[in-house]
Amino acid sequence: MGTLGNVGKALGIAGGVAVAGLAYAHVETKHFRVRRVTVPVLPPGQRPIRVLHISDLHLTPSQRTKQAWVRSLAALEPDLVINTGDNFGHTQALAPLLDVLGQLMDVPGAFVMGSNDYYAPTFKNPARYLLPDARVQREDKVPLPTESLTKAFTEAGWLDLDNSRGLVELRDGRTVGLVGMDDPHLDRDVMPEPGRVPGEEDAVLRLGVVHAPYQRVLNQLTADGVDAIIAGHTHGGQLCLPFYGALVTNCDLDRTRASGLHGWPGARPDREGGEGSTWLHVSAGAGTSPYTQVRFACRPEATLMTLTATP
């Protein structure tokens, strides 16, 4: 009886720890932060450019704390906004989404779509994320107001980069060349035809933009000669282990690049082994699926990237 009692006590403690861990993981979804990184990628002599990277909001109408935080990002006064998709977390999220992004949409910007900009989220077993391919093919997908979101973004002046190239003019008159692809997680990605858009020869740099950082897409953008690639989708792993990091990335990107500033395909360009690499920034995103509202050791975020001149 003593042994059984000890086992029962141990199981009770383990259960209590698990419950406490889940409770904290839910609370962490509201601990928003702004990650700040410096990327020495501009030509010598250029003034810095502040790029706000937002991704994976998964916004729902009831998320008041998240809505207030997204509104507050306008105070960062970025020169350029890059939105890498998965804005929706609910079929009725369009109005609150446009409300919280309102001031940021006054800033020059560009965007691509993610899977959760096309179809409403559905429940799936979280254990599927441990599989090589966690995607679920369903016939009962609920469409989202994608066209209305695209219309609002483009009418505000943001550039639609879904399988497209273009230029964005900053408020100081400098231009940035961009190339992007539609969501690879839905196999909607098509690399735009090679070439430059008129005026791109005067751009201070070129950025590649995509929602899900699948290796095939990163390789294509790198071969296109972009100076940096910006992506989201991974949620930074969403559940991370201290001293280990992300368990999964929900794509074929290695888990060591689940979030933050890296190089592709090698080390960062400013480190040994980074010769020939392109800068890669992957956002951990600001949201979760409404069916898995937990994060652990992976706070929700947006990133303020300060692009500076190379030494």
N, C-alpha and C positions, 0 to 999 in steps of 0.2 A: 504493500500500500504506500509505503514511503516513496519507492521509486516512481510509482504511478503519480503520486502527488507532486513530485518534483517535475515530472514530464508535463503534467497539466499546468503547473506554475510557469514553466518555461514557455509553453505554447501561449499562455495568457499574456506573458510579457511580450513575446514576439508579435502577437496580434495587436497589442496596444501600440507597439512601435510602428507597425504597419499603418494603423489608423492615423497615428500622429503624423507620419510621413506623408500620407495622402492629404491630410488636412493642410499641412504646410505647402504641399505641391499645388494645391488649389489657391492658397493665398499668394503664392509667388506669381501667379498669372496677373496679379494687379501691381506688382512691384516694377513698374516701367522705368526704363533708363534710356539715356542717350549715350551711345558708344561714340567716342571720338578717336579718329585715326588720321594720320598724316601720310599722304602718298606723294613722294617726289617724282612726279611724272610729267610736269609741264616743261616746255623748252626753257633754257636758261634766260633769265631776265623777266619772265612772266610773273605777274602778280598772282597771289593765291586765288583759287576758286573754291568756294564752300558748297559742297554737294550734300544735300539731305537725301539719304536713302531710306525710303519707307517700304515695308513689305509685309505681307501676310497679316493684315489687320484682322481679318475674319470677324468683321464688326457685326454686332447684333443691336437692335434698337434699345435693349435694356442695359447695355454696358456703359453706364454713365461715367465711371471712373476712366475707362479707356477713352471715351469721347472727349473728356476734358483734357486728358493728356495729349491726344492728337492735336487738339486746337492749340495747345501751348507750344507746339513745335514751330509755329510761325515766328515766335519770338527769337528763334535762332538766326533769323534773317539770312537764309541760304541764298546763294546766287543761282542755284539750279536744284530742281527736285527730280529725283528718279523714283518711280513707283514700279516695283517688280511684281505686282499682282496679288491675287487672293485677297481682294478687298472685302468680299461678302462673307458673312457668317449666318445670313438669314435672308429669306425671300423678301422681307420688308425693310431691308437695310439701306436701300438706295438714298432715301431722303436724309437720314442721319449721317450717312457716309459723305454726301456732298456738303452737308452742313459743317462737319468737322474739318473737312479738307478745304473749305472755302477760301481762307486766307492764303493757304499754300498754293492754290490754283491761280493766284495772282502772280506767282513767281514763274519764270520760265521753267518748263518741265517736259518730261517724256515718260512714257509708260509702256508696259506690256501686260498681257493678261495671264492669269493662272487658272487652273482648273476650277477653283472656287469663284471665279468670275463668270463661269459658264453654267455650272450646275450647283444646285443647293447641296450642302453636306448631307451625308447619310451615315448611319451607324455602321461600323465594321469592327470586328474583333481586333483590339489593339495588338494582339500577338502577331497579326499579319505583318506588322512593320518589321518583324525580325526575319521575314522571308526575303529572298533576293529581289522579288518584285511584289510589292504590297498592293498593287492596284486591283480594284474589283470592277469587273465589267457588269453593268446593270442596264436593264432595258427601261426601268422606271425612273430615269433621271428627271429631276425637276429643273427646268430651265430658269435662269436668272435674267434680270433686265440688262444684259450685256450691252446691247445697242444703246440703251439710254445712258449707261455709264460712259461708254466710248464717246457719245455725242457731247456729254457734259465736259469731259476732259478736253476734247479737241476744240470745242467752242471756247474754252477758257484759254486756249493757246498751247496746250500740251501736245507733244508730238506722239502719234501712235506708231510704235516701233514693232508691231506684230508682223514679222516677216517683211521688214521694211528698213529703208535707210532714210536719213534726213539730217537737217541742221537745226540747231537751236541757237538763237541769238540771245546772249546775256544782256543785262541792262546796261553794261558798260560798253556794249558794241562788239565785244569779242564773240566768236562763234565756236560751237562745239559740234563735231561730227559724230553721228551715232548710227549704229546698226543693231537691229534686234530681231528676235524670233518669237513666234507664238509658243504656247506652252508645250515643252517637250514631254511633260508627264502625260499629256493627252495625245502625244504624237502629232501635234499640230505644227511643229517646227519645220520651216523651210528656209534655208539660207538664201538671202536675197542675191540676185545676180551680181557678179563681181563688178566693180567700178566705183566711181565717186559721184556724188551728187554735185550739181553746179555750185561753185563757191567753196567746196570742201577743202580745196587746196589752201585756203586762208584760215582754216580752223586751227585753234591752238592745241587741240588734241582730239582723239577719236575714242569713243567709249562703245563697248559691246554690252547689250542689255538683254537679259532673259530671266524668266521666272525660275525654272528648275535647272540646276547646273549639272545636267548630264554630260558625261565626258565627250560624247560626239559633238555636242554644241560648243563646249569650251574649245575643242580642237578646231572647229570651223572658225570660230571668232578669232582665235589666236592666229590661224593661218591668214585671216583677212587683214591682219596687221593692226588691230586695235591696241591702244595704249593701256587699257584696263577693262576688266569685265566685271559687271555688277549683277548679282543674282540673289534669289531668296529661296523659298520653298522648304528648306530643310528644318526650319524651326530650331536650328542649332542642335538638333537631336531631340529637343523638348525634354527628355529625361536623360540627365547626364550623371555620371559618377565622379565624385571628387578624385583628382589625380589620374583619372582615366579619360574623362570627356564623354562625348556623344557615343551612344550605342549604335545608332543608325542615322542615315541621312535621307531615307525615303527616295533614293535614286542611286546611281552607280558611282557617285562621288565618294571618295574615301572619307571616313569619319573624322580624320585629323583636320579636314578642311570644312567641317560642318558649319562653322561660323567664323567671322573675323576676316582679317586681311592676310592673304597668302599670295603665292605665285602659282602659275599654271604653265606648263606641266611640271616644272621643277620647283625649286625654292623661290622665295621672294627675290625679285630682281636686284634688291640691294644687299643680298647675302650670298655667301659662297655657294656655288651650285645653281645660282639663279640666272646665269647667262642664258639668254634665249627664252626666259619665262616672261609671261605677261602678268601684270598685277590682277589679282582676283579678290573681290570682296563679296562675301556671302553673309547676308543678314540672318540673324536668328529670328527675325520677325517679331511682331507685336501681339500675336493672337494664337489661338488654338481652335481646333474643331469644337463646336458646341457640345459634342459628345465625349470629348476628352479634355476637359478644362483643368489640366494639370501641367505644371512645369516643375522641374527639379534641377537645381544648380544650373539654370539656364533662363535668366530673366528675360522678359519681353523687352524689345528694344527697337529703336531707330538709330541710324548712324549718321553722324555729321563727319563727312570726309573732307578734309582740307587738302586740296591738290596744290602742291607747291612745285617750284622749279627744281629741276635736277641739279645736283652740285656741279 
